[in-house]
Amino acid sequence: MTTIDLSTPPPPPVGTLEALPRRATLTLAELRLVAEHAGGAPLPFDLAAPSETPPLEGRLGQTRGTSEDQAYAAAVATLHEGSDSLGRRGLLVGGVVDEGLVGAVGLLATPTLALDLDVTADSVQAKSWHRQAGDAVATLATVDGIVFELAWFPTAHWPSELARVAVVPEDLGLRDSVVPDEVDLPYELVDAAVEAVAASRNDLLPVLAGQHAQAARDASGRALGESELVAILTALVGETQGRLRGMVADVSTESTTVVGVVSWVLLADGWRALCPHLEGEVLRVRVQRVDAADLAPHLAPVLAEVSR
């Protein structure tokens, strides 16, 4: 299998423009039509029809979920026929869809490696599906499930394309964070603190800090003081305004094997990577400041595992 190296950015493009990433914006109707022309290639997401209104809901009012389902169905119903809109854009000529689009959707359906990314920033959620085979990668991304970005490019350009996924929205206000650039904490402590804050039991944080203070360290290895640790634990939950989760799977055989998961959290001043690791027999988590360009290097060890 081709070795995948995401640790360094791609070299400057040499020669032809075909080496550069290509991308196209497609509506759901257009995407479905392209998939049909790609031999009925399955798309990397499920399109579930909105469920019928439950009997009680019909009498007591609609839930938020049902209202959103109906709004989505109404929006999809307003889309133009895929053949009409693709034809007007010159992407469907004489009944033949642009070969680049067909090839990209075909790669989405027949990869050797799959990477699913789920990113939330403030109230906006984006989903991105990356599929790789040989020296080629195809990606599909959407925010609303109605308009999609389809892209395809050589594997060498994957790091820069991954960085695009993790860019913090410009309109999201950032400020200083209480959490240092790097801290190393017992996983048990972080898990218990998150549960305590979620249950509005912040009064338990000093107790947890007292139990684990000697095991909580900053980047230099210094043990954190109890009050310092309480402030960090509070901020890890209170400052959170987004998350990123990436799941890598080997799909080269009939059975899908999940290889690893990368998790980031968006705090007041930007991203922090949550990196679990073992110290002896104790599970710990390193909370480390990262930016968009660090996503590829963080995924590289997991992808290398698949490429052996």
Secondary structure, 3 states (H helix, E strand, C coil): CCCCCCCCCCCCCCCCHHHCCEEEEEEHHHHHHHHHHCCCCCCCCCCCCCCCCCHHHHHHCCCHHHHHHHHHHHHHHCCCCHHHHHHHCCCEECCEECHHHHHHHHHHHCCCEEEEEEEEECCEEEEEEEEEECCEEEEEEECCCCEEEEEEEEHHHHHHHHHHHCCCCCCCCCCCCCCCCEEEEEHHHHHHHHHHHHCCCHHHHHHHHHHHHHHCEECCCCECCHHHHHHHHHHHHHCCCEEEEEEEEECCCCCCEEEEEEEEEEECCEEEEEEEEEECCEEEEEEEECCHHHHHHHHHHHHHHHCC
